[in-house]
Amino acid sequence: MAPDNAYDLVADAVRSARRTIDVEAYTLEHAGLVFELVAAAQRGVTVTVLLEGGPVGGVEEQELWACQQLHATGLATCAFMVQADQPRIYPRYRYLHSKVIIIDRRRLVLGSQNLAHTGLPADDKANGTGGSRGVVLVTDAPGVVARAVEVFEADCDREYHQDVDPWGPDNVLGYADPPPGFTPDLGSDWITTTVHFTVPLAGADATDLELLTAPESALRTSDALMGLLSRAGSGDEVCVEQLYEHRQWGSQGAPAPNPRLEAYVDAARRGARVRILLNGGSFDLDHLSLTQNIETAGYVNQIAQDEALDLSARLGDPTEYGIHNKMVLVDLGAGGKHIHVGSINGSETSSKVNREMALQLRSEEAFDYLYGVFEHDWSHQPPETHLLISEVMVDPSGDDTGQEWVELYNPTTANVDLSGWYVGDVGPDGEYGSGLYRFPQGATLVAEGLILLAQQAEDVPFDPDYEFLIDPNRDTASVPNLIPAGSWDGFGFALGNDGDEVLFLDPDQRIVDVVTYGEGDYPGVVPHPGPTAPNHSLERRPPRQDTDDCSLDFVDRYPATPGALPD
């Protein structure tokens, strides 16, 4: 398990090599692992490394240094799978995203973790550790290893493929020496999380082994992950722990269902218990935004609520540096306990155009070990405890009337019954008590879900979940109405352009969340300056942040995103 014990497992495998080490990986930035590979080459082991030539953010100087160290041994080669408009080199895959090491062509090391300090920390575990959650597997199953070697040799083939470019001091594409004076990052002693899984599982028996590769076989329905999930039904259990699982694939203009996600939901519809744990931590990378995971979890939990399924999804951060795992556990009862672990994320790119690798197998010992990890991670969640106002449209048309709306978000792990909760433009004892409304019986905001409240349903360019109904003569029958509360004098929910407050209260009229802007005022809450122009909204970013300083928690947003969290 990473970060708890995975580095030692990988390092020990490298130290055991006697003839060859073949590495195919997205990145190689771990200084300790580089030193182990160098030491192997110095004792006569042939080391071959193939890396992604265009990772997100570009090739780091640390990787150039790693290749420089390996090249200096004379028995190690380092190459990159590249794309270059000049001299017109196009890679076979969008990203080479595997995390694979083959030892002596007899053992395969495979998992979810990049070869970096954050994925495989080598620090002193006695005082805690850090880094992301993931899994590394080692197998000596001959058929699996032989297939991995076959894939590696095909990917490294320079005779018939121009997209493999060897590192060299004079490489014209920049795969060369790091800058003069470069100092490698040797890692640090993390202390952010307690080590819970001190000892790897060793010697587990396994049957029904399948080595899956993308783009070739990741979406096969006769076997692989999709075939396994199709077998889950009444009395079975599916546990998913993923960096991300997108709600939809396809382009923005032509979205399509994510078949992996739909397979999880379909298993629940057949009677299986299904739990989906997605990354709720931060890797300090914009492209790993949490908002798609929030959208996916809300979508799943709404289906579970609507169809009364034993299905739930949540976000987690058990190691305080995010979940990098790509793991699915499937207990089929008499059909055995199965695990799926590798590099395949829940995006269309990962399954269809990346080079990825995953191992699927049947093993009661391995399943039970990983199930214990999943149970731990499922119960260790971020401390979000209350619902939030996530976006507000205060000035849709440049005056005090128009299509105002409010978006609410549930960042907790449980569905919340909103029956009798309040929302308004000031509290029950304020001067504008006329703007206070209650939710009707049966209103629910699912975990990780959003709901939209519109002044008037027919006036907004989306389908709201509820309307304030400021004009009773224009009631939209398909949209439930919020119930006026407090002192009612007829004008209803209406926000001032120069400033106002939006309040969210529980059934006992205790404040749950407050947004103030401009001239608006509420004790203990710092107002946002207000939107800069009509049709700009105020959007909470990050979506889970609540400091009671609206100038920090909210941003001016255009175009507004009703029903969706920030990109």
Secondary structure as GFF3:
##gff-version 3
##sequence-region A 1 567
A	DSSP	alpha_helix	6	15	.	.	.	ID=ss1
A	DSSP	beta_strand	20	25	.	.	.	ID=ss2
A	DSSP	alpha_helix	31	42	.	.	.	ID=ss3
A	DSSP	beta_strand	46	52	.	.	.	ID=ss4
A	DSSP	alpha_helix	61	71	.	.	.	ID=ss5
A	DSSP	beta_strand	76	81	.	.	.	ID=ss6
A	DSSP	beta_strand	99	103	.	.	.	ID=ss7
A	DSSP	beta_strand	107	111	.	.	.	ID=ss8
A	DSSP	three_ten_helix	125	127	.	.	.	ID=ss9
A	DSSP	beta_strand	136	139	.	.	.	ID=ss10
A	DSSP	alpha_helix	142	155	.	.	.	ID=ss11
A	DSSP	beta_strand	164	166	.	.	.	ID=ss12
A	DSSP	beta_strand	207	214	.	.	.	ID=ss13
A	DSSP	alpha_helix	224	229	.	.	.	ID=ss14
A	DSSP	beta_strand	237	242	.	.	.	ID=ss15
A	DSSP	beta_strand	248	251	.	.	.	ID=ss16
A	DSSP	beta_strand	254	257	.	.	.	ID=ss17
A	DSSP	alpha_helix	259	269	.	.	.	ID=ss18
A	DSSP	beta_strand	273	279	.	.	.	ID=ss19
A	DSSP	three_ten_helix	286	288	.	.	.	ID=ss20
A	DSSP	alpha_helix	291	307	.	.	.	ID=ss21
A	DSSP	beta_strand	311	316	.	.	.	ID=ss22
A	DSSP	beta_strand	326	331	.	.	.	ID=ss23
A	DSSP	three_ten_helix	333	335	.	.	.	ID=ss24
A	DSSP	beta_strand	337	342	.	.	.	ID=ss25
A	DSSP	alpha_helix	348	352	.	.	.	ID=ss26
A	DSSP	beta_strand	356	362	.	.	.	ID=ss27
A	DSSP	alpha_helix	364	379	.	.	.	ID=ss28
A	DSSP	beta_strand	388	393	.	.	.	ID=ss29
A	DSSP	beta_strand	405	409	.	.	.	ID=ss30
A	DSSP	beta_strand	416	417	.	.	.	ID=ss31
A	DSSP	beta_strand	422	424	.	.	.	ID=ss32
A	DSSP	three_ten_helix	433	435	.	.	.	ID=ss33
A	DSSP	beta_strand	436	438	.	.	.	ID=ss34
A	DSSP	beta_strand	444	445	.	.	.	ID=ss35
A	DSSP	beta_strand	450	454	.	.	.	ID=ss36
A	DSSP	three_ten_helix	457	459	.	.	.	ID=ss37
A	DSSP	beta_strand	466	467	.	.	.	ID=ss38
A	DSSP	three_ten_helix	472	474	.	.	.	ID=ss39
A	DSSP	beta_strand	483	485	.	.	.	ID=ss40
A	DSSP	beta_strand	499	505	.	.	.	ID=ss41
A	DSSP	beta_strand	511	518	.	.	.	ID=ss42
A	DSSP	beta_strand	537	540	.	.	.	ID=ss43
A	DSSP	alpha_helix	550	553	.	.	.	ID=ss44
A	DSSP	beta_strand	554	557	.	.	.	ID=ss45
###
